[in-house]
């Protein structure tokens, strides 16, 4: 799989859960160690930790995928940093789940945060073709199991 050397990867939702685990796995997998990886997440402290831990090959930015303008600035910066080309793979992983409760017990505010992140956030990341961010896209989503 030497064909992955020099590839550009973009991952959203890198500060926790599956996104964080994915970054850790990429950093330990020989064929992915040579990839250039850009990631984003909402937690500024965790983004700072990731930047300190992984150095210049992996670059992390604090932003919410719910903020369309911030996502567009970030995507344009990624493309510019990569010489005008978009990533080979986008893993659109940012997502939220609400507290485990029957849906009718979830507050409107909490439900809105989940919808904004899990629907609007995905849309914002893949919306604009000029950024070059739309290549191969893997969408992961946070879902709640309800009995």
Residue pairs with C-beta under 8 A, 6 or more apart in sequence:
1 31
2 31
4 31
4 32
4 34
4 35
5 31
5 34
5 35
6 34
6 35
6 36
7 35
7 36
7 87
7 88
7 89
8 35
8 36
8 37
8 38
8 78
8 82
8 85
8 86
8 87
8 88
8 89
9 26
9 32
9 35
9 36
9 37
9 38
9 87
9 88
9 89
9 90
9 91
10 37
10 38
10 39
10 78
10 87
10 89
10 90
10 91
10 133
11 19
11 22
11 23
11 37
11 38
11 39
11 40
11 90
11 91
11 93
12 19
12 39
12 40
12 41
12 65
12 90
12 91
12 92
12 93
12 94
12 121
12 125
13 19
13 40
13 41
13 65
13 93
13 94
13 95
13 140
14 20
14 22
14 23
14 39
14 40
14 41
14 47
14 50
14 60
14 93
15 41
15 42
15 43
15 46
15 47
15 50
16 41
16 43
16 46
18 93
18 140
19 39
19 41
19 91
19 93
19 94
20 46
22 91
22 93
23 37
23 39
23 50
23 54
23 58
25 32
26 32
26 33
26 35
26 37
26 58
27 33
27 54
27 58
33 57
35 57
36 57
36 58
36 82
37 54
37 57
37 58
37 59
38 58
38 59
38 60
38 61
38 78
38 81
38 87
39 50
39 58
39 59
39 60
39 61
40 47
40 60
40 61
40 62
40 63
40 65
40 74
40 94
41 47
41 50
41 60
41 62
41 63
41 94
42 62
42 63
42 64
42 94
43 62
44 62
47 60
47 61
47 62
48 62
50 58
50 60
51 58
51 59
51 60
54 60
59 81
61 74
61 77
63 70
63 71
63 74
64 70
64 117
64 121
65 71
65 94
65 117
65 120
65 121
65 122
65 124
65 125
66 116
66 117
66 120
66 121
66 124
67 124
68 120
68 124
68 127
71 124
71 125
72 124
72 128
72 131
75 125
75 128
75 131
75 132
75 133
76 131
78 86
78 87
78 131
78 133
79 85
79 86
79 131
79 132
79 133
84 132
85 132
86 131
86 132
86 133
86 134
86 135
87 132
87 133
87 135
88 135
88 136
89 135
89 136
89 137
89 138
90 125
90 126
90 133
90 134
90 135
90 136
90 137
90 138
91 138
91 140
92 122
92 125
92 126
92 137
92 138
92 139
92 140
93 138
93 140
94 117
94 121
94 122
94 125
95 117
95 118
95 121
95 140
95 141
95 142
96 113
96 114
96 117
96 118
96 142
97 114
97 142
97 143
97 144
98 106
98 110
98 111
98 114
98 144
99 106
99 110
100 144
102 146
103 111
103 146
114 142
117 142
118 141
118 142
122 139
122 141
125 133
126 133
126 134
126 137
